[in-house]
Every structure is written in C-alpha cells, then in structure tokens.
Amino acid sequence: MLYFAWVRERVGVAEETIDLPPALVTVADLLDWLATRSPGHAAALSDRSAVRVGVDQDFAGFDAPIAGAREIAIFPPVTGG
C-alpha cells in the first residue's frame, strides 16, 4: 500500500505491506477494511469522493478487482495546469 499527500499525513505512513484478507475483492472492499485499521486510516478514507486509487500503477474505480495486485496506491484527485 502506498499513500500520497494528505492521505499519507492522516494515515501516518507513506507505505505499508499488508496481507489482505481473502474476502476483499474490490477496491471498495479494501477501502472499507483499511478504514478499520486505525483512526488515521478512518480519517483519510471517510470521504471516498476525495480519494483516487491506483492498482498496479493504473487508475482504478471502486468496483475494480484487487486480486493479484502487487501495488495499490491511494491519493487525492490529481489536477493538471
């Protein structure tokens, strides 16, 4: 798991290695589970419209599968200029 920007600040770490429970199938399942790990995780993930997720360096929707993922990143929306 990689966390960027204010997500990292709220979670308290930039990255962590996690063995995911087999019941987690989608990005949404993962976010729900992560929110239970600590108050910081809960704060970072309380507003799902404020976070984006990348699975193996590709943007992923909340319904995207996570099976076999080697890297999952959570970050705020990205804007260009």
C-alpha positions as CSV (number, residue, x, y, z in Angstrom):
1,M,0.0,0.0,0.0
2,L,1.2,3.5,-0.9
3,Y,-0.2,6.7,0.5
4,F,0.3,10.1,-1.0
5,A,-0.1,13.8,0.0
6,W,-2.7,14.4,2.8
7,V,-3.7,10.7,2.7
8,R,-0.2,9.8,3.9
9,E,-0.3,12.5,6.6
10,R,-3.6,11.2,8.0
11,V,-2.6,7.5,7.8
12,G,0.8,8.3,9.4
13,V,2.9,6.3,7.0
14,A,3.9,6.6,3.3
15,E,3.7,2.8,2.7
16,E,2.9,-0.4,4.4
17,T,3.0,-4.1,3.4
18,I,-0.3,-5.8,4.2
19,D,-1.5,-9.3,3.8
20,L,-5.1,-8.7,2.6
21,P,-7.9,-10.9,3.8
22,P,-9.2,-13.2,1.0
23,A,-12.7,-11.8,1.4
24,L,-11.6,-8.4,-0.1
25,V,-12.5,-8.5,-3.8
26,T,-12.8,-4.9,-4.9
27,V,-11.1,-1.5,-4.3
28,A,-14.2,-0.6,-2.3
29,D,-13.9,-3.7,-0.1
30,L,-10.2,-2.7,0.5
31,L,-11.1,0.9,1.5
32,D,-13.8,-0.3,3.9
33,W,-11.3,-2.7,5.5
34,L,-8.5,-0.2,5.6
35,A,-10.7,2.4,7.4
36,T,-10.9,-0.1,10.3
37,R,-7.2,-0.3,10.8
38,S,-6.7,2.9,12.7
39,P,-8.2,6.3,13.4
40,G,-5.8,7.8,10.8
41,H,-7.0,5.4,8.2
42,A,-10.6,6.1,9.0
43,A,-10.0,9.9,8.7
44,A,-8.2,9.5,5.4
45,L,-10.9,7.3,3.9
46,S,-14.0,8.9,5.4
47,D,-14.9,10.8,2.1
48,R,-14.4,8.4,-0.8
49,S,-15.1,11.2,-3.3
50,A,-11.8,12.8,-2.1
51,V,-9.5,9.9,-2.9
52,R,-8.4,8.1,-6.0
53,V,-6.9,4.6,-6.2
54,G,-4.2,3.1,-8.5
55,V,-3.9,-0.6,-8.8
56,D,-0.5,-1.6,-10.2
57,Q,0.0,1.9,-11.4
58,D,-3.3,2.2,-13.3
59,F,-6.2,4.3,-12.1
60,A,-9.0,2.1,-10.7
61,G,-12.6,2.6,-9.9
62,F,-14.1,1.5,-6.6
63,D,-15.5,-1.6,-8.3
64,A,-12.1,-2.7,-9.7
65,P,-10.8,-6.1,-8.6
66,I,-7.7,-6.2,-6.5
67,A,-6.9,-9.9,-6.9
68,G,-3.2,-10.4,-7.7
69,A,-2.4,-6.7,-7.2
70,R,1.3,-6.0,-6.3
71,E,0.8,-2.3,-5.5
72,I,-2.2,-0.3,-4.5
73,A,-1.9,3.5,-4.1
74,I,-4.3,5.9,-2.5
75,F,-4.0,9.6,-3.3
76,P,-6.1,12.8,-3.6
77,P,-7.5,13.7,-7.1
78,V,-4.9,14.9,-9.5
79,T,-5.3,18.1,-11.5
80,G,-3.3,19.4,-14.3
81,G,-2.4,23.0,-15.1
